Amino acid sequence: MEKNVLNTDLTGKVAVVTGAGGVLCSMFAKVLARAGAKVALLDLNEEAAQKFADEIVAEGGCAKAYKCNVLEKESCYAVADAVEADLGKCDILLNGAGGNNPRATTDKEYFELGDIEADTKSFFDLDKSGVEFVFNLNFIGTLLPTQAFARQMVGREGCNILNVSSMNAYTPLTKIPAYSGAKAAISNFTQWLAVHFSKVGIRVNAIAPGFFSTKQNAALLFNPDGTPTARTGKILAATPMGRFGNSDTELNGAVLFLLNNEAAGFITGVTIPIDGGFSAYSGV
């Protein structure tokens, strides 16, 4: 089985990954398995989670897929009980479920006179249910799995909760107010949880990915002929390192570091930006 990029040994630990049917969280599940963890892959799309669980098993790892709706408490608790019965008590919870929705996104970066009457989705046209969905998916979709699985962690040293924030939690991106606000809430919640669980053996941290080029967002970043889109030009101009991140190493390295109880044992309540300097750059 392929070796992990850091010397983080998770042998014998049970790791739970929500949103594991997606591009990044399936990658995180594989990284945890390669470090020796028994991995539970949770997703509303069980078929997608099963595909990646099968790939982990084919590599020689231990993995099992579960259908879970992170917006329903009963679903989270039922899956938590099933994971404990199948794999053992949860040692690591990676809250990766989240995302945005077009109903909570404006068409334009800047509001201009006449936009209300024009055929464009402005701030005033944002859909209440769409905004609620984005907030719930990101924040409630982190809170409920944490309630379900942290019950298995309390009082056991060396347990970890790792949340997924975003660099737009620091400075909101244009067009996506609900998603930016929801990720800011995740960073704040990470600090709150870290303090709350500090006496019972649980460290709580988060990663804040910047811009990474994946299959999922390739159409937004590159034209069909492979040339960069206008948005890519703006992103790279605002990224001091002048490139996209490499998710295979530069996200995974941060995940393994924060879960390493020797290297990061005194780190809790932090959100690490992995963004090539994007969140630090003022533009001048």
WOZI-V480577 format. One record per helix or strand of 2 or more residues. SS is the DSSP state (A for helix, B for strand). FROM is the first residue (numbers start at 1). LEN is the number of residues. If there is no record, write none. Layout:
BEGIN
{{SS | FROM | LEN} {SS | FROM | LEN}}
END
This chain:
BEGIN
{{B | 14 | 5} {A | 23 | 12} {B | 38 | 6} {A | 46 | 13} {B | 62 | 6} {A | 73 | 14} {B | 92 | 4} {A | 102 | 3} {A | 123 | 3} {A | 128 | 23} {B | 159 | 6} {A | 167 | 3} {A | 177 | 20} {B | 202 | 8} {A | 218 | 4} {A | 230 | 8} {A | 247 | 13} {B | 271 | 4} {A | 278 | 3}}
END
